[in-house]
């Protein structure tokens, strides 16, 4: 009688080990598929950025030289102003202002994401959000996808 119980117990243990191993394999497969989805999403995002950059380059090449010179002068003036402003901050050794500027920059980045989430929660489509915020469709989709993946993992 004891030997029969030992055999049944042994068979149950083998069955359970096989079931755990099968579940482990399914978990690994699902992780791989999520990684592949993210890679595809990033690749699409990079393609869209390349297309936008090529379009911008073609627009810059097609503009007249006089417009480019005026814009270059404006850009150098603004760069020089920003450099002198930063130099003044460093001369004064006022690190508090620099920290405040960094916080403001971070708030701007966060506010774009929060706008995307709030507009998406209001029922607007990704295309509408991208047009409203002057962002790429892929960028908006990427932010929403990463947020949903983060929410699923927690």
Backbone as CSV, one residue per row, in Angstrom:
resi,resn,N_x,N_y,N_z,CA_x,CA_y,CA_z,C_x,C_y,C_z
1,UNK,0.811,-1.197,0.000,0.000,0.000,0.000,0.857,1.264,0.000
2,UNK,1.913,1.250,0.809,2.809,2.399,0.893,3.515,2.600,-0.444
3,UNK,3.902,1.525,-1.083,4.587,1.646,-2.373,3.665,2.253,-3.435
4,UNK,2.386,1.932,-3.383,1.424,2.496,-4.323,1.287,4.011,-4.107
5,UNK,1.218,4.435,-2.854,1.150,5.863,-2.550,2.418,6.582,-2.986
6,UNK,3.574,5.972,-2.815,4.836,6.576,-3.251,4.876,6.730,-4.776
7,UNK,4.382,5.724,-5.488,4.351,5.794,-6.952,3.410,6.906,-7.410
8,UNK,2.233,7.021,-6.791,1.282,8.087,-7.146,1.891,9.460,-6.847
9,UNK,2.533,9.583,-5.690,3.182,10.844,-5.320,4.279,11.190,-6.314
10,UNK,5.076,10.204,-6.701,6.153,10.432,-7.669,5.586,10.899,-9.009
11,UNK,4.517,10.270,-9.475,3.890,10.662,-10.732,3.317,12.083,-10.652
12,UNK,2.694,12.428,-9.524,2.165,13.781,-9.347,3.283,14.822,-9.355
13,UNK,4.385,14.518,-8.725,5.520,15.439,-8.711,6.078,15.650,-10.121
14,UNK,6.204,14.593,-10.865,6.699,14.709,-12.248,5.739,15.549,-13.076
15,UNK,4.431,15.318,-12.917,3.429,16.080,-13.667,3.506,17.565,-13.311
16,UNK,3.638,17.877,-12.038,3.725,19.271,-11.612,4.994,19.944,-12.129
17,UNK,6.093,19.237,-12.097,7.356,19.803,-12.610,7.239,20.089,-14.097
18,UNK,6.614,19.177,-14.837,6.434,19.405,-16.273,5.523,20.605,-16.527
19,UNK,4.475,20.771,-15.718,3.560,21.901,-15.873,4.266,23.226,-15.580
20,UNK,5.084,23.259,-14.537,5.841,24.474,-14.198,6.825,24.806,-15.313
21,UNK,7.495,23.807,-15.853,8.439,24.038,-16.945,7.719,24.571,-18.187
22,UNK,6.553,24.039,-18.489,5.766,24.504,-19.638,5.336,25.966,-19.440
23,UNK,4.897,26.318,-18.242,4.516,27.704,-17.952,5.719,28.641,-18.053
24,UNK,6.864,28.178,-17.604,8.082,28.978,-17.708,8.429,29.255,-19.177
25,UNK,8.301,28.253,-20.016,8.571,28.446,-21.445,7.592,29.440,-22.061
26,UNK,6.323,29.377,-21.697,5.341,30.324,-22.215,5.655,31.745,-21.766
27,UNK,6.106,31.902,-20.532,6.480,33.218,-20.024,7.662,33.783,-20.800
28,UNK,8.653,32.975,-21.068,9.818,33.425,-21.839,9.410,33.811,-23.260
29,UNK,8.501,33.054,-23.852,8.027,33.355,-25.202,7.282,34.687,-25.229
30,UNK,6.479,34.947,-24.217,5.743,36.213,-24.171,6.696,37.389,-23.972
31,UNK,7.740,37.219,-23.173,8.739,38.283,-22.994,9.450,38.576,-24.313
32,UNK,9.804,37.547,-25.044,10.474,37.743,-26.330,9.572,38.488,-27.308
33,UNK,8.295,38.136,-27.316,7.383,38.806,-28.247,7.212,40.282,-27.878
34,UNK,7.172,40.606,-26.591,7.089,42.009,-26.170,8.358,42.759,-26.567
35,UNK,9.511,42.125,-26.410,10.761,42.765,-26.818,10.775,43.024,-28.320
36,UNK,10.279,42.071,-29.092,10.227,42.257,-30.541,9.267,43.372,-30.921
37,UNK,8.137,43.473,-30.213,7.195,44.565,-30.474,7.846,45.914,-30.225
38,UNK,8.588,46.029,-29.120,9.266,47.289,-28.813,10.332,47.617,-29.860
39,UNK,11.067,46.610,-30.313,12.067,46.846,-31.348,11.416,47.350,-32.633
40,UNK,10.302,46.742,-33.003,9.590,47.171,-34.216,9.075,48.587,-34.035
41,UNK,8.550,48.894,-32.865,8.031,50.226,-32.586,9.140,51.276,-32.661
42,UNK,10.292,50.974,-32.073,11.421,51.899,-32.146,11.924,52.045,-33.583
43,UNK,11.943,50.962,-34.339,12.387,51.037,-35.729,11.446,51.928,-36.540
44,UNK,10.139,51.781,-36.328,9.176,52.644,-37.019,9.365,54.104,-36.615
45,UNK,9.603,54.325,-35.344,9.825,55.684,-34.852,11.062,56.291,-35.504
46,UNK,12.136,55.522,-35.606,13.351,56.025,-36.245,13.140,56.299,-37.730
47,UNK,12.350,55.452,-38.408,12.051,55.694,-39.816,11.299,57.002,-39.995
48,UNK,10.326,57.241,-39.118,9.561,58.486,-39.224,10.452,59.697,-38.969
49,UNK,11.345,59.583,-38.017,12.274,60.693,-37.752,13.159,60.934,-38.963
50,UNK,13.652,59.870,-39.593,14.490,60.032,-40.789,13.715,60.730,-41.908
51,UNK,12.467,60.327,-42.102,11.645,60.940,-43.151,11.434,62.424,-42.851
52,UNK,11.144,62.748,-41.608,10.946,64.146,-41.238,12.236,64.950,-41.421
53,UNK,13.372,64.350,-41.068,14.656,65.032,-41.252,14.957,65.263,-42.732
54,UNK,14.684,64.270,-43.564,14.918,64.436,-45.004,14.016,65.516,-45.580
55,UNK,12.758,65.563,-45.127,11.840,66.598,-45.587,12.335,67.977,-45.157
56,UNK,12.814,68.084,-43.928,13.330,69.352,-43.440,14.570,69.774,-44.218
57,UNK,15.455,68.829,-44.516,16.652,69.144,-45.293,16.289,69.620,-46.692
58,UNK,15.319,68.972,-47.305,14.923,69.395,-48.644,14.299,70.791,-48.603
59,UNK,13.538,71.101,-47.555,12.973,72.441,-47.429,14.079,73.477,-47.234
60,UNK,15.075,73.147,-46.438,16.176,74.085,-46.203,16.994,74.309,-47.473
61,UNK,17.166,73.270,-48.263,17.924,73.398,-49.509,17.146,74.231,-50.516
62,UNK,15.820,74.071,-50.548,14.989,74.784,-51.502,14.801,76.259,-51.166
63,UNK,15.053,76.669,-49.911,14.902,78.075,-49.540,15.984,78.906,-50.212
64,UNK,15.692,80.180,-50.387,16.674,81.069,-51.022,17.828,81.336,-50.064
65,UNK,19.021,81.638,-50.615,20.191,81.878,-49.768,20.031,83.086,-48.849
66,UNK,19.309,84.119,-49.299,19.170,85.302,-48.460,18.378,84.980,-47.191
67,UNK,17.355,84.143,-47.333,16.576,83.754,-46.157,17.445,82.958,-45.196
68,UNK,18.262,82.068,-45.756,19.134,81.261,-44.911,20.119,82.126,-44.155
69,UNK,20.665,83.161,-44.822,21.638,84.018,-44.158,20.983,84.771,-43.012
70,UNK,19.757,85.271,-43.242,19.040,85.968,-42.179,18.759,85.051,-41.003
71,UNK,18.367,83.838,-41.306,18.086,82.886,-40.236,19.365,82.505,-39.507
72,UNK,20.473,82.371,-40.255,21.734,82.031,-39.613,22.161,83.133,-38.660
73,UNK,21.977,84.391,-39.095,22.338,85.506,-38.222,21.478,85.507,-36.967
74,UNK,20.187,85.253,-37.113,19.305,85.194,-35.950,19.710,84.060,-35.018
75,UNK,20.045,82.916,-35.597,20.437,81.771,-34.778,21.720,82.062,-34.026
76,UNK,22.700,82.694,-34.700,23.954,82.998,-34.007,23.732,84.018,-32.913
77,UNK,22.839,84.992,-33.154,22.541,85.980,-32.119,21.898,85.315,-30.905
78,UNK,20.938,84.428,-31.151,20.284,83.768,-30.024,21.252,82.841,-29.296
79,UNK,22.136,82.179,-30.047,23.134,81.322,-29.404,24.074,82.156,-28.553
80,UNK,24.521,83.281,-29.105,25.425,84.155,-28.345,24.745,84.680,-27.089
81,UNK,23.480,85.044,-27.193,22.751,85.530,-26.024,22.649,84.445,-24.963
82,UNK,22.322,83.230,-25.398,22.188,82.147,-24.423,23.534,81.823,-23.787
83,UNK,24.617,81.905,-24.576,25.942,81.628,-24.020,26.320,82.689,-22.998
84,UNK,26.061,83.962,-23.319,26.387,85.018,-22.359,25.531,84.904,-21.110
85,UNK,24.270,84.527,-21.270,23.417,84.348,-20.098,23.940,83.229,-19.205
86,UNK,24.367,82.129,-19.819,24.907,81.025,-19.031,26.217,81.421,-18.364
87,UNK,27.040,82.195,-19.068,28.299,82.642,-18.485,28.050,83.522,-17.269
88,UNK,27.047,84.394,-17.354,26.719,85.239,-16.208,26.276,84.394,-15.020
89,UNK,25.506,83.355,-15.294,25.081,82.475,-14.199,26.280,81.806,-13.540
90,UNK,27.225,81.348,-14.345,28.395,80.689,-13.779,29.276,81.676,-13.030
91,UNK,29.386,82.892,-13.533,30.198,83.900,-12.857,29.642,84.211,-11.484
92,UNK,28.347,84.274,-11.391,27.717,84.601,-10.112,27.728,83.415,-9.154
93,UNK,28.048,82.221,-9.661,28.013,80.988,-8.858,26.649,80.795,-8.203
94,UNK,25.620,81.108,-8.948,24.270,80.980,-8.437,23.675,79.693,-8.999
95,UNK,23.900,78.599,-8.313,23.455,77.304,-8.797,21.947,77.116,-8.626
96,UNK,21.350,77.910,-7.760,19.913,77.797,-7.554,19.154,78.100,-8.836
97,UNK,19.555,79.121,-9.565,18.886,79.475,-10.817,19.030,78.363,-11.850
98,UNK,20.214,77.756,-11.902,20.428,76.667,-12.854,19.526,75.478,-12.539
99,UNK,19.383,75.182,-11.247,18.503,74.086,-10.868,17.054,74.402,-11.224
100,UNK,16.646,75.659,-11.043,15.294,76.042,-11.400,15.065,75.895,-12.902
101,UNK,16.058,76.269,-13.721,15.920,76.138,-15.174,15.788,74.675,-15.563
102,UNK,16.588,73.798,-14.928,16.499,72.372,-15.230,15.127,71.829,-14.846
103,UNK,14.606,72.277,-13.710,13.282,71.819,-13.302,12.228,72.295,-14.292
104,UNK,12.363,73.541,-14.773,11.399,74.046,-15.756,11.467,73.246,-17.044
105,UNK,12.693,72.880,-17.476,12.831,72.055,-18.678,12.171,70.707,-18.479
106,UNK,12.356,70.121,-17.301,11.739,68.829,-17.026,10.222,68.952,-16.990
107,UNK,9.719,70.059,-16.467,8.272,70.253,-16.432,7.702,70.342,-17.837
108,UNK,8.439,70.964,-18.759,7.962,71.048,-20.126,7.853,69.673,-20.756
109,UNK,8.853,68.830,-20.519,8.807,67.483,-21.074,7.639,66.697,-20.468
110,UNK,7.467,66.816,-19.183,6.390,66.094,-18.524,5.039,66.605,-18.989
111,UNK,4.920,67.906,-19.214,3.625,68.448,-19.592,3.186,67.933,-20.962
112,UNK,4.133,67.693,-21.872,3.775,67.152,-23.181,3.200,65.747,-23.015
113,UNK,3.860,64.945,-22.182,3.355,63.593,-21.953,1.976,63.637,-21.291
114,UNK,1.828,64.529,-20.322,0.531,64.591,-19.646,-0.550,65.080,-20.595
115,UNK,-0.208,65.995,-21.520,-1.189,66.430,-22.506,-1.606,65.264,-23.394
116,UNK,-0.631,64.459,-23.793,-0.933,63.299,-24.642,-1.875,62.346,-23.913
117,UNK,-1.566,62.052,-22.630,-2.400,61.122,-21.879,-3.799,61.680,-21.664
118,UNK,-3.886,62.972,-21.329,-5.217,63.534,-21.074,-6.047,63.578,-22.355
119,UNK,-5.428,63.943,-23.488,-6.166,63.984,-24.752,-6.602,62.583,-25.166
120,UNK,-5.724,61.591,-24.928,-6.058,60.212,-25.275,-7.200,59.703,-24.389
121,UNK,-7.167,60.073,-23.098,-8.239,59.658,-22.187,-9.556,60.344,-22.514
122,UNK,-9.498,61.511,-23.170,-10.715,62.198,-23.578,-11.317,61.571,-24.832
123,UNK,-10.603,60.644,-25.448,-11.151,59.923,-26.591,-10.638,60.404,-27.935
124,UNK,-9.625,61.276,-27.935,-9.090,61.750,-29.203,-8.183,60.687,-29.811
125,UNK,-8.129,60.667,-31.134,-7.297,59.676,-31.812,-5.831,60.121,-31.793
126,UNK,-4.960,59.182,-32.102,-3.524,59.468,-32.117,-3.207,60.515,-33.175
127,UNK,-3.878,60.447,-34.321,-3.652,61.441,-35.380,-4.011,62.843,-34.909
128,UNK,-5.160,62.969,-34.237,-5.594,64.280,-33.748,-4.626,64.831,-32.701
129,UNK,-4.166,63.954,-31.812,-3.221,64.383,-30.778,-1.930,64.861,-31.418
130,UNK,-1.434,64.116,-32.413,-0.183,64.485,-33.085,-0.325,65.834,-33.786
131,UNK,-1.452,66.060,-34.449,-1.657,67.340,-35.134,-1.768,68.486,-34.146
132,UNK,-2.486,68.269,-33.061,-2.694,69.329,-32.079,-1.385,69.733,-31.401
133,UNK,-0.550,68.766,-31.059,0.682,69.044,-30.320,1.904,69.198,-31.229
134,UNK,1.694,69.152,-32.553,2.798,69.235,-33.522,3.863,68.178,-33.243
135,UNK,3.429,66.975,-33.063,4.309,65.830,-32.825,4.032,64.790,-33.894
136,UNK,4.942,63.849,-34.039,4.739,62.760,-34.981,3.748,61.744,-34.430
137,UNK,3.053,61.082,-35.344,2.092,60.055,-34.922,2.805,58.925,-34.185
138,UNK,3.966,58.569,-34.699,4.708,57.473,-34.089,5.187,57.849,-32.696
139,UNK,5.570,59.112,-32.522,6.015,59.568,-31.202,4.885,59.467,-30.187
140,UNK,3.702,59.913,-30.581,2.541,59.838,-29.690,2.214,58.379,-29.382
141,UNK,2.220,57.546,-30.422,1.914,56.123,-30.224,2.960,55.475,-29.325
142,UNK,4.230,55.872,-29.490,5.302,55.304,-28.680,5.118,55.673,-27.210
143,UNK,4.801,56.927,-26.936,4.604,57.352,-25.549,3.440,56.598,-24.926
144,UNK,2.341,56.469,-25.665,1.184,55.744,-25.133,1.498,54.266,-24.933
145,UNK,2.227,53.676,-25.887,2.567,52.253,-25.797,3.487,51.983,-24.618
146,UNK,4.512,52.832,-24.426,5.427,52.644,-23.316,4.703,52.822,-21.987
147,UNK,3.771,53.768,-21.924,3.015,53.981,-20.702,2.124,52.768,-20.395
148,UNK,1.499,52.215,-21.440,0.643,51.059,-21.207,1.473,49.840,-20.808
149,UNK,2.664,49.682,-21.406,3.542,48.564,-21.020,4.008,48.721,-19.577
150,UNK,4.315,49.950,-19.164,4.751,50.191,-17.793,3.611,49.882,-16.823
151,UNK,2.389,50.257,-17.204,1.228,50.004,-16.345,0.953,48.509,-16.228
152,UNK,1.161,47.756,-17.321,0.932,46.318,-17.286,1.958,45.610,-16.403
153,UNK,3.207,46.097,-16.409,4.273,45.460,-15.639,4.130,45.703,-14.153
154,UNK,3.452,46.766,-13.754,3.325,47.043,-12.313,2.094,46.457,-11.729
